[in-house]
Amino acid sequence: MTLETIRHLKHDTPDHDRRLDGMAQGVLGTDMDRPEGPLKVSGRATYAAETAPEGMAHGYLVRAATIGRITGSNAEAVRAMPGVLHVLEDERMIRNAAQGMAGKSPVQKQGQAWYVGQPVACVVAESFEQARHAAQAMMVTIEPDGTHAFDAESREAQVETPEKKQLVQGDFDGAMSGAAFSIDNDYRTSSMSSAAMEPHASIAQWDEDGAVTLRGSYQLLRFNKNELADVLGVAPEKVRILSPYVGGGFGSKLGLAPEAVAAALSAQVLGRPVRVVLHRRQVFETVTRRSETKQRIRLACDAQGKLTAIGHENLVSQLPEEVFSEPVAQGTHFQYAAPNRLVGHHIARIRRPAAGSVRAPGEAVGVTAFEIAVDELAKKAGIDPLEFRLRNVPEKHPENGKPFSSSTMEATLREGAKRFGWEHTAPRQRREGEWWIGTGMAGCVRVNMMIEAHARVVLTGKGVRVECDMTDIGTGSYVILTQVAAEMLGFAPSQVETVLGDTDLPPASGSGGSFGAASTSTAVYLACMELRERLAAKIGVKETELTLKDGHAIHDNRQTKLSELLGEEEWRALGHLEPGKAGQDVRQATWGAVFAEVAVSDVTGETRVRRMEGTFACGRILNLKTARSQCHGGMIWGLGLALTEALEHDPRDGHMVNRDLAEYHLPVNLDVPQLGVHFLEERDDWANPLQAKGIGELAICGSGSAVINAIENACGVRVRDLPATLDRVMEGLAAHD
């Protein structure tokens, strides 16, 4: 029996060893290509819906056309339609996707239609076309059950004010009234969709032992496994989830979604595999959205531009009974210093599809609005917006006094300004034909965190295998875990096999919250350190005296092939990361700055972004290519937030109006200029032994603000209701005429 040893780390203190800096293989931090890339571009990487087990049937969701109590349906007539095998009407069906890391069943429908578009049944047939036709013919009777609110700002909305999410420090009102300069404005951001390229899909199959295997498109498999088990009423050991390739997630696939439950329940009844794939409109409606926000931001400063008061009060929306609410002020708590502070958080319970985590929950919308407000105050005080921010960078957490694990905000602002060629000018100073030209900037900030992760590393004389249930949602998990193992154990990346996306493997962190790369890479690092220690002991040297390179162990001017040391043996090690006090004793964050140049048409109000530059500090860069791509993606999200993206809801019943990619306007190629991305060299010992930090969500947090601030600089129009569509800009332009 092969021996598997374990190396466990509870991360309580900073790791000053920086052991990776002494490795010799030279692959970590490079722009290495994805090992699975050829499979993806050739169509050989199988995504959730791209297998067809023998005997597979097809399911299609039936959704509520209105809100109220479900009293009946024409299910019997539907069962008699050609090809129909089953009509699922089960109380265990869930009304919306689970929230990220719930680990238990999401809210079930319990005979209620909570919002228009909620899944209420599933029709299963021999073919997809038969299932779709029958589902469209199914009529569900729903009786109204009262008056409901559909808008967070309506009088009918019940608004909750959670005590733990309110903060008052100092004399806020006094600071506002006595300030040399102050602002008090409302800012609004629209509801947004993750709109991942791959729609949600699941294939469920039960075996004779009462165990179910689900091939699905999910981000957090160790949580999703428990969620599905809880819904089905089986032990987690009876659930296996396979997600080797995921075509984007952005938070929409954090939690178990309705199509997985429908597939599993239907497959159990029929005794054959069932596939349920959501079409685009179903994805928009049944998967969690980002809440719209109303943000009242009040800022005050003295004559020198030092902030004396920060107020950030937020209103977000959510379905009844859901725990999650958009943490709008998450970055506000520590981004800038001010002695007097007020933070308010309010949740309106309304009947729209459930709100949940969408890329960079909290800061994506909170930092965006806040950085627009900071720009307004800087200009009111007559201070360069860059200089204003530099004057207010905190030395420590301004609310609780904790030190920062690293504080690179000032460095990113200065370096970003240098690379962009920042020069502040008054608005409406430059014109090219019908186009006003202007520049804007904003700071970026995002919390950094780690979560528990396991990973197994198998070492032989011929190479390495990495195993865990980590997912790759396009972020590059396959490549970075390959690089970590190759660097640590001295093999070429081509000699490392990385196996992911299977809950039968050790439970990794999963992908979400920008914690995936650092958390699971640390687990791989720990397993590799265990193997290095065992190799060093076999040779008779200290681990720090051992160099592994090109499949050789080098020590005391001697070189031995690993194939000779191990022979036919297979060494296994399990790395286990457990977050500890290192995430509590200091404020960990990532930092950045984005600068933008825009052109605004004086005729149509159209905004064209001409160039953007982003400078970011996010720890050790594990793969330069995928890190840069993540920042490109975040900056493009910022463009969408600023200019194009908005989910629209009918005020009469809350139903989603623009629920497809034709009407929900994502930025496309012609909307996106050349994007510059630069990383500052950083080693944050508090983060983890790799000194790696989150990247995927940082760049969205402020990019939209840079664009909005540039619009004001170009044409004098300050947009506070995002996105800055043509009509909103034109309204401001008309005021200048």
MOZI-V335030 format. One record per residue. RES is the residue in three letters. OMEGA is omega in degrees with one decimal (999 if undefined). D_LAST is the distance of its C-alpha to the last C-alpha in Angstrom with 2 decimals. Layout:
res=[RES	RES]
omega=[OMEGA	OMEGA]
d_last=[D_LAST	D_LAST]
This chain:
res=[MET	THR	LEU	GLU	THR	ILE	ARG	HIS	LEU	LYS	HIS	ASP	THR	PRO	ASP	HIS	ASP	ARG	ARG	LEU	ASP	GLY	MET	ALA	GLN	GLY	VAL	LEU	GLY	THR	ASP	MET	ASP	ARG	PRO	GLU	GLY	PRO	LEU	LYS	VAL	SER	GLY	ARG	ALA	THR	TYR	ALA	ALA	GLU	THR	ALA	PRO	GLU	GLY	MET	ALA	HIS	GLY	TYR	LEU	VAL	ARG	ALA	ALA	THR	ILE	GLY	ARG	ILE	THR	GLY	SER	ASN	ALA	GLU	ALA	VAL	ARG	ALA	MET	PRO	GLY	VAL	LEU	HIS	VAL	LEU	GLU	ASP	GLU	ARG	MET	ILE	ARG	ASN	ALA	ALA	GLN	GLY	MET	ALA	GLY	LYS	SER	PRO	VAL	GLN	LYS	GLN	GLY	GLN	ALA	TRP	TYR	VAL	GLY	GLN	PRO	VAL	ALA	CYS	VAL	VAL	ALA	GLU	SER	PHE	GLU	GLN	ALA	ARG	HIS	ALA	ALA	GLN	ALA	MET	MET	VAL	THR	ILE	GLU	PRO	ASP	GLY	THR	HIS	ALA	PHE	ASP	ALA	GLU	SER	ARG	GLU	ALA	GLN	VAL	GLU	THR	PRO	GLU	LYS	LYS	GLN	LEU	VAL	GLN	GLY	ASP	PHE	ASP	GLY	ALA	MET	SER	GLY	ALA	ALA	PHE	SER	ILE	ASP	ASN	ASP	TYR	ARG	THR	SER	SER	MET	SER	SER	ALA	ALA	MET	GLU	PRO	HIS	ALA	SER	ILE	ALA	GLN	TRP	ASP	GLU	ASP	GLY	ALA	VAL	THR	LEU	ARG	GLY	SER	TYR	GLN	LEU	LEU	ARG	PHE	ASN	LYS	ASN	GLU	LEU	ALA	ASP	VAL	LEU	GLY	VAL	ALA	PRO	GLU	LYS	VAL	ARG	ILE	LEU	SER	PRO	TYR	VAL	GLY	GLY	GLY	PHE	GLY	SER	LYS	LEU	GLY	LEU	ALA	PRO	GLU	ALA	VAL	ALA	ALA	ALA	LEU	SER	ALA	GLN	VAL	LEU	GLY	ARG	PRO	VAL	ARG	VAL	VAL	LEU	HIS	ARG	ARG	GLN	VAL	PHE	GLU	THR	VAL	THR	ARG	ARG	SER	GLU	THR	LYS	GLN	ARG	ILE	ARG	LEU	ALA	CYS	ASP	ALA	GLN	GLY	LYS	LEU	THR	ALA	ILE	GLY	HIS	GLU	ASN	LEU	VAL	SER	GLN	LEU	PRO	GLU	GLU	VAL	PHE	SER	GLU	PRO	VAL	ALA	GLN	GLY	THR	HIS	PHE	GLN	TYR	ALA	ALA	PRO	ASN	ARG	LEU	VAL	GLY	HIS	HIS	ILE	ALA	ARG	ILE	ARG	ARG	PRO	ALA	ALA	GLY	SER	VAL	ARG	ALA	PRO	GLY	GLU	ALA	VAL	GLY	VAL	THR	ALA	PHE	GLU	ILE	ALA	VAL	ASP	GLU	LEU	ALA	LYS	LYS	ALA	GLY	ILE	ASP	PRO	LEU	GLU	PHE	ARG	LEU	ARG	ASN	VAL	PRO	GLU	LYS	HIS	PRO	GLU	ASN	GLY	LYS	PRO	PHE	SER	SER	SER	THR	MET	GLU	ALA	THR	LEU	ARG	GLU	GLY	ALA	LYS	ARG	PHE	GLY	TRP	GLU	HIS	THR	ALA	PRO	ARG	GLN	ARG	ARG	GLU	GLY	GLU	TRP	TRP	ILE	GLY	THR	GLY	MET	ALA	GLY	CYS	VAL	ARG	VAL	ASN	MET	MET	ILE	GLU	ALA	HIS	ALA	ARG	VAL	VAL	LEU	THR	GLY	LYS	GLY	VAL	ARG	VAL	GLU	CYS	ASP	MET	THR	ASP	ILE	GLY	THR	GLY	SER	TYR	VAL	ILE	LEU	THR	GLN	VAL	ALA	ALA	GLU	MET	LEU	GLY	PHE	ALA	PRO	SER	GLN	VAL	GLU	THR	VAL	LEU	GLY	ASP	THR	ASP	LEU	PRO	PRO	ALA	SER	GLY	SER	GLY	GLY	SER	PHE	GLY	ALA	ALA	SER	THR	SER	THR	ALA	VAL	TYR	LEU	ALA	CYS	MET	GLU	LEU	ARG	GLU	ARG	LEU	ALA	ALA	LYS	ILE	GLY	VAL	LYS	GLU	THR	GLU	LEU	THR	LEU	LYS	ASP	GLY	HIS	ALA	ILE	HIS	ASP	ASN	ARG	GLN	THR	LYS	LEU	SER	GLU	LEU	LEU	GLY	GLU	GLU	GLU	TRP	ARG	ALA	LEU	GLY	HIS	LEU	GLU	PRO	GLY	LYS	ALA	GLY	GLN	ASP	VAL	ARG	GLN	ALA	THR	TRP	GLY	ALA	VAL	PHE	ALA	GLU	VAL	ALA	VAL	SER	ASP	VAL	THR	GLY	GLU	THR	ARG	VAL	ARG	ARG	MET	GLU	GLY	THR	PHE	ALA	CYS	GLY	ARG	ILE	LEU	ASN	LEU	LYS	THR	ALA	ARG	SER	GLN	CYS	HIS	GLY	GLY	MET	ILE	TRP	GLY	LEU	GLY	LEU	ALA	LEU	THR	GLU	ALA	LEU	GLU	HIS	ASP	PRO	ARG	ASP	GLY	HIS	MET	VAL	ASN	ARG	ASP	LEU	ALA	GLU	TYR	HIS	LEU	PRO	VAL	ASN	LEU	ASP	VAL	PRO	GLN	LEU	GLY	VAL	HIS	PHE	LEU	GLU	GLU	ARG	ASP	ASP	TRP	ALA	ASN	PRO	LEU	GLN	ALA	LYS	GLY	ILE	GLY	GLU	LEU	ALA	ILE	CYS	GLY	SER	GLY	SER	ALA	VAL	ILE	ASN	ALA	ILE	GLU	ASN	ALA	CYS	GLY	VAL	ARG	VAL	ARG	ASP	LEU	PRO	ALA	THR	LEU	ASP	ARG	VAL	MET	GLU	GLY	LEU	ALA	ALA	HIS	ASP]
omega=[-178.8	-179.4	174.2	177.9	-173.3	170.3	-176.2	175.0	166.1	-168.3	-176.8	-172.6	177.0	179.7	-175.4	-177.1	-177.4	-172.7	-178.4	179.4	-177.6	-179.7	-168.6	-172.5	172.7	-180.0	-178.0	-179.6	178.1	178.7	-179.6	177.7	177.1	179.4	179.8	-177.6	178.9	177.9	-177.3	-176.2	179.2	178.5	-178.8	174.4	-174.7	177.1	-167.1	-174.7	-167.6	169.2	-178.7	177.8	-179.5	179.0	-175.0	173.3	-173.9	178.1	179.5	-175.3	170.1	-173.2	-175.5	178.0	179.0	-175.4	176.2	-177.4	-179.6	-175.6	-179.5	178.4	175.1	-175.2	-178.3	178.3	179.5	179.3	-178.8	-178.2	-176.4	173.8	-175.8	-179.4	-173.5	169.5	-176.4	170.1	-169.1	-179.9	-180.0	175.0	-176.3	-174.7	179.8	-179.5	175.6	174.5	-177.1	177.7	177.7	179.0	178.7	-177.0	170.9	-179.6	178.8	-166.8	174.5	176.4	-177.8	166.0	-173.5	-179.8	178.0	-178.0	180.0	174.5	179.8	178.6	176.1	177.0	-178.8	-178.2	-178.6	179.8	178.5	-176.9	178.3	179.2	179.8	-179.3	-178.6	179.1	179.1	178.1	-177.2	179.8	179.5	-179.7	-178.1	179.6	177.8	-178.2	177.2	178.0	-175.9	175.9	-179.1	-178.6	-176.5	-177.2	179.4	179.4	-176.3	-174.9	173.9	-173.7	177.7	178.9	-177.4	-174.5	-176.0	-177.4	177.1	-179.8	171.1	176.7	177.2	-179.8	-175.1	-177.6	178.7	178.7	179.0	-176.1	-177.4	-174.1	173.2	178.7	178.8	172.7	177.2	-175.0	171.1	177.1	-179.8	171.2	-175.0	170.7	-175.8	177.2	175.4	175.1	178.5	-175.6	179.7	175.8	175.3	-179.8	177.5	170.7	-178.0	179.4	179.3	174.2	-174.8	-179.0	179.1	176.7	-178.5	172.3	-179.1	169.1	-174.6	-179.7	-172.1	-174.6	-171.4	-167.0	-177.6	173.9	-178.7	177.7	179.7	178.5	-179.8	178.1	-179.1	178.3	-174.2	-178.0	177.7	177.3	178.0	179.6	179.4	-178.4	172.8	177.8	178.5	176.3	-176.9	178.8	-178.9	-176.1	179.4	179.9	178.1	179.7	-175.9	-177.1	177.1	-174.9	179.6	-176.9	-173.3	-176.1	179.3	179.6	179.1	179.6	-177.1	-179.9	-179.6	179.8	179.1	179.9	-173.2	-177.0	177.5	-178.6	177.0	176.9	175.3	179.5	177.6	170.6	-168.6	-178.2	175.9	177.6	-178.7	-171.2	-171.6	179.3	-174.3	177.8	168.2	178.8	165.8	179.6	164.3	-174.2	171.8	-178.0	177.2	-179.3	177.3	177.7	176.1	-175.6	179.3	177.8	176.2	-179.9	176.6	-179.8	175.1	175.6	-177.7	180.0	-169.0	172.5	177.9	-179.0	178.8	172.0	172.4	172.8	177.2	-176.4	-174.4	166.9	-175.8	-176.9	-167.4	-172.7	-175.2	178.5	-178.0	-175.5	-173.7	-173.7	-178.2	-179.6	171.5	-174.4	-176.3	-168.8	176.8	176.4	178.0	-178.9	-175.3	-175.7	176.1	179.0	-176.1	-176.2	167.2	174.5	-172.7	172.6	-179.9	-177.5	169.1	-169.0	-177.0	178.1	-178.1	-174.1	-177.8	179.8	-177.9	178.3	179.4	-179.9	-176.8	-179.1	170.8	179.3	177.8	178.2	-179.6	-179.6	178.9	-178.0	176.9	178.7	179.2	-176.8	174.6	-178.8	176.4	-179.2	179.2	180.0	-179.8	-179.3	-173.6	175.3	-177.3	175.2	177.8	179.5	-171.8	-177.8	-176.8	175.7	178.6	174.5	171.3	175.1	169.1	179.8	-174.5	-179.5	179.7	-178.8	179.9	177.6	-177.8	-179.5	178.4	178.8	179.3	-177.7	-179.5	-172.3	-174.7	173.6	-174.8	176.4	175.8	179.1	174.0	-179.8	-173.8	-177.8	175.3	-175.8	179.4	-170.7	167.9	-177.7	179.7	179.8	178.3	-180.0	178.0	171.0	177.4	177.1	178.0	177.1	176.5	-177.3	175.6	171.3	-175.7	-179.8	173.6	173.1	176.5	174.0	-179.4	-177.5	171.4	178.4	-177.3	-178.4	-171.0	171.3	177.0	-176.9	171.4	-178.3	176.5	177.2	173.3	-176.7	-176.1	-174.5	178.0	-179.6	-178.5	-173.6	-175.7	177.8	174.4	-178.3	179.4	-178.9	179.3	-179.4	-175.3	-172.0	168.9	175.1	172.9	178.8	179.4	178.6	178.1	174.7	179.1	-176.9	-173.8	167.1	-179.2	-176.5	171.0	178.2	-179.4	-175.9	178.7	-178.9	-167.6	-175.5	178.8	175.1	-176.0	179.4	-170.2	-175.0	-176.6	-176.1	-176.5	175.4	177.2	176.5	176.3	178.2	-179.1	178.2	178.9	176.8	177.0	179.7	177.2	178.3	-179.9	176.9	-179.3	179.3	-179.8	-179.9	-179.5	177.7	173.4	-179.7	-179.2	178.5	-176.1	173.6	175.9	-176.7	175.6	177.0	-179.2	169.7	-175.6	-178.2	176.4	-179.9	175.2	-177.3	-178.1	177.4	176.7	177.9	176.9	-179.3	-174.8	-176.6	179.0	-177.9	174.7	-179.4	-179.3	175.4	178.2	174.5	-177.8	175.9	175.1	178.4	-179.5	-173.8	-179.3	176.7	-177.0	-173.7	179.0	174.2	176.6	180.0	168.9	-169.0	177.9	176.5	179.4	178.3	-176.0	170.9	-178.5	170.3	-178.6	-179.1	177.2	-177.9	-174.0	-174.5	179.9	175.0	173.6	177.7	-173.6	175.8	176.2	176.6	178.0	175.4	-170.9	174.2	-176.0	174.0	179.3	177.1	-176.5	175.8	-173.3	-176.4	-178.4	176.8	178.6	179.0	177.9	178.6	173.1	-179.4	179.1	179.0	177.1	172.9	178.3	175.8	179.8	179.7	-176.0	-165.5	-166.9	-164.9	176.2	170.1	-180.0	-179.0	178.0	-176.8	-177.5	-178.3	175.3	-176.2	-176.7	-174.5	-175.3	-169.8	174.2	-174.6	173.8	-173.8	172.6	-163.9	173.9	172.5	177.8	-170.9	-175.9	177.1	-168.6	177.8	170.8	-176.8	176.2	178.6	178.0	178.1	171.7	175.8	-178.0	172.5	179.6	-174.8	178.6	-171.8	-178.0	-178.8	177.8	-171.8	178.6	-179.7	-177.4	-179.3	-164.7	-174.2	-173.9	-168.9	176.4	-170.6	-179.5	-179.1	178.5	178.9	179.9	179.4	-179.9	178.2	177.5	176.5	179.0	179.5	-178.4	-168.2	177.9	-177.9	177.6	179.9	179.2	179.7	-172.8	5.9	-179.2	179.8	-174.2	-177.1	-179.3	177.4	-179.4	177.8	177.4	178.2	179.7	-179.7	179.2	-176.2	999]
d_last=[82.46	79.57	78.76	75.19	74.36	71.33	69.17	67.14	64.50	63.07	60.18	60.64	60.30	58.50	60.24	60.67	62.98	60.23	62.99	60.79	60.17	63.87	64.13	65.09	64.03	60.55	58.67	56.60	53.06	53.10	50.90	53.78	53.15	53.58	57.21	56.27	53.63	55.98	56.84	53.23	52.20	55.42	55.21	58.33	56.69	57.25	54.47	55.10	55.39	57.11	60.71	62.92	66.05	68.94	68.76	65.08	63.47	59.80	57.85	54.63	52.82	52.40	49.43	48.60	46.53	46.01	46.79	50.07	53.83	55.46	58.45	59.61	59.06	60.69	61.93	65.41	64.15	62.01	65.06	66.86	64.27	65.31	65.34	64.26	66.20	64.71	62.09	61.20	60.45	61.16	60.17	59.79	56.73	53.75	50.52	48.30	48.74	50.31	48.29	48.87	52.27	53.36	56.80	57.67	56.93	53.42	53.07	55.00	54.08	57.02	56.74	53.08	49.91	47.38	44.33	43.58	44.80	47.52	50.66	53.48	56.05	56.95	58.78	61.06	62.51	64.33	61.26	57.56	56.93	59.49	58.04	54.50	55.73	57.81	55.08	52.70	55.50	56.10	54.97	54.80	55.09	52.78	52.97	50.09	50.99	48.56	44.91	42.86	39.48	37.22	34.20	34.55	32.21	33.99	36.36	39.26	39.06	41.90	40.63	43.09	42.81	45.41	46.93	47.47	43.79	42.68	42.67	42.39	43.34	43.33	41.41	38.02	36.78	38.09	36.41	33.02	33.41	34.78	32.41	30.63	27.61	27.10	24.89	25.57	23.64	24.57	24.37	25.52	27.16	28.40	32.03	33.21	36.27	38.57	38.82	41.79	42.92	46.42	46.59	48.95	52.50	56.01	59.56	62.22	65.98	68.84	72.24	75.65	75.47	72.50	69.98	66.62	64.79	61.08	59.16	55.55	52.16	51.93	50.93	53.29	56.67	58.84	56.74	56.33	60.11	60.67	57.97	59.63	63.07	62.01	60.61	63.77	66.19	67.89	68.56	66.01	68.88	68.86	65.30	64.33	60.77	60.04	56.59	57.30	53.96	50.70	47.68	45.05	44.77	41.90	43.57	44.05	47.70	48.66	50.52	52.83	51.01	52.26	53.37	55.90	57.49	57.69	59.32	61.81	62.86	63.25	65.21	67.53	68.35	68.86	70.66	68.67	65.48	62.19	58.83	55.57	52.33	48.93	46.57	42.93	41.88	44.82	43.83	40.35	41.80	45.06	44.18	42.38	38.58	36.44	35.39	31.83	30.97	29.17	29.23	28.71	28.58	29.17	29.63	30.73	31.75	33.36	32.15	33.55	31.64	34.69	34.05	35.95	34.98	34.07	33.52	33.08	33.76	33.70	34.18	35.57	37.43	40.92	43.69	46.49	49.31	47.51	47.89	45.06	41.59	38.76	39.43	35.80	36.56	39.33	37.71	36.24	39.79	40.45	37.46	36.60	38.76	38.20	41.05	39.53	38.64	37.96	37.90	37.95	38.64	38.64	39.74	38.93	41.72	40.28	41.50	39.60	41.38	42.62	40.44	42.06	41.81	39.32	39.02	38.68	38.83	37.23	35.59	33.66	31.36	32.26	31.71	28.50	26.92	28.72	27.57	23.90	24.75	26.68	23.76	21.63	24.51	25.16	21.72	21.97	25.36	24.15	26.57	26.40	26.31	29.49	31.27	30.32	32.01	34.98	35.59	35.94	38.21	41.20	44.75	46.14	45.08	43.26	44.65	48.28	49.06	50.20	50.02	47.92	50.07	47.83	44.59	42.65	39.06	38.81	40.48	38.16	35.05	36.49	37.85	34.71	32.59	35.18	35.30	31.54	31.03	28.72	26.78	24.13	20.96	17.80	14.72	12.53	15.51	16.73	15.58	17.96	16.75	14.21	15.23	14.11	17.49	18.56	21.76	22.98	26.40	28.48	32.10	34.30	37.31	39.78	43.11	46.20	49.26	52.58	54.63	58.25	59.30	62.54	63.35	66.63	67.45	70.54	72.11	74.71	76.12	73.95	70.57	68.44	67.10	64.32	64.31	62.05	59.94	56.68	54.00	51.85	48.56	47.38	47.13	50.28	53.05	55.69	54.96	54.57	57.70	59.53	58.44	59.50	62.93	63.40	62.56	64.79	67.79	67.76	67.42	65.17	62.32	64.08	67.00	64.92	64.46	61.86	62.35	59.65	58.52	61.81	62.67	66.32	65.32	64.70	61.63	58.79	55.49	53.60	50.00	47.26	45.49	45.73	49.32	51.16	51.60	52.70	54.88	56.79	57.01	58.65	61.16	61.96	62.27	64.72	66.84	66.95	67.96	70.80	71.97	71.72	73.89	76.44	76.53	76.95	79.75	81.51	81.41	82.33	79.37	76.49	73.27	71.45	74.04	73.45	71.22	70.49	69.34	69.77	72.14	74.34	75.22	75.48	77.35	79.76	79.35	80.50	78.69	79.58	78.15	76.75	78.61	81.83	80.95	80.02	82.28	81.77	80.46	77.11	75.62	73.11	70.94	68.47	65.61	64.32	61.28	60.85	57.90	59.07	58.14	56.14	53.28	53.73	54.68	51.55	47.91	47.56	44.16	42.47	39.56	36.85	33.51	30.91	28.34	25.71	23.38	20.66	18.32	15.17	13.99	10.38	11.87	14.04	13.40	16.97	18.42	21.42	23.65	25.19	27.84	29.33	32.20	34.29	37.13	39.51	42.73	44.81	48.43	50.77	49.36	51.99	50.63	47.94	46.93	46.55	44.88	42.26	41.78	41.31	38.51	36.90	37.11	35.66	32.64	32.06	32.37	29.63	27.38	28.26	27.70	24.22	22.98	25.35	28.23	28.49	31.51	30.64	33.17	33.83	33.54	36.63	39.15	37.47	38.32	36.45	34.32	33.45	36.86	37.24	35.87	34.28	31.83	31.78	29.59	31.22	29.96	31.90	32.81	29.66	27.57	29.75	29.77	32.84	33.59	35.44	37.88	40.09	42.72	44.03	47.80	48.78	52.04	51.71	55.33	54.46	52.88	56.12	58.84	56.60	53.75	51.47	48.42	45.88	43.36	42.15	39.61	38.42	35.77	33.76	33.48	30.37	29.33	26.60	25.31	25.11	22.83	20.51	20.51	19.79	16.69	15.34	16.56	15.04	11.37	11.33	11.74	15.07	16.94	19.97	21.13	22.75	22.72	19.14	19.07	16.45	15.39	15.03	12.92	10.66	10.36	9.26	6.78	5.25	5.56	3.81	0.00]
